Amino acid sequence: MGKITNLIAGLGGSVVLNILHESFKNKGSNMPHIDRLGEEALQKSIGYLGTSIEDEHTLYLSTLAGDIAGNAIYYSLIGGKNSLIWPKAVMFGLAAGIGAVTLPKPMGLDATPVARNAKSTVLTIGYYLTGALATAAILKLFKTGRRKYF
């Protein structure tokens, strides 16, 4: 599949991930807050440049945009050989989710927003896995549609 198709599918998976997160993050105290981790990472990164984002809404939107773009590019890597899309989606989704809950601490970030307890940890991993599976489904739809209509 082409790079544009892969990027569109990756964008779809990234949007699914963010819709899940945004829909459930305020549904209880044990829900993951991926946005808070992203905001901390963004502030820390631009802090090295001697600046910060003071406005909370601007910080939120900047983090959301970066998250969607970064995950779209990451998920786009699932595309390729049609027979390997589902196993790749599972591997990429689990890798992203497990990374999201295990890498913050070694990176000097607070993992609490995504891994405060077993529920938030499992949900964080599940969100990333769902985004990857959505990407695979979109890729399969593109493949089926191309064969059917072209």
ABEGO torsion letter per residue (X at the ends): XBAAAAAAAAAAAAAAAAAAAAAAAAAEAABBBAAAAAAAAAAAAAAAAGBBBABAAAAAAAAAAAAAAAAAAAAAAABEBAAAAAAAAAAAAAAAAAAAAAAAAAAGBBAAAAAABAAAAAAAAAAAAAAAAAAAAAAAAAAAAAAAAX
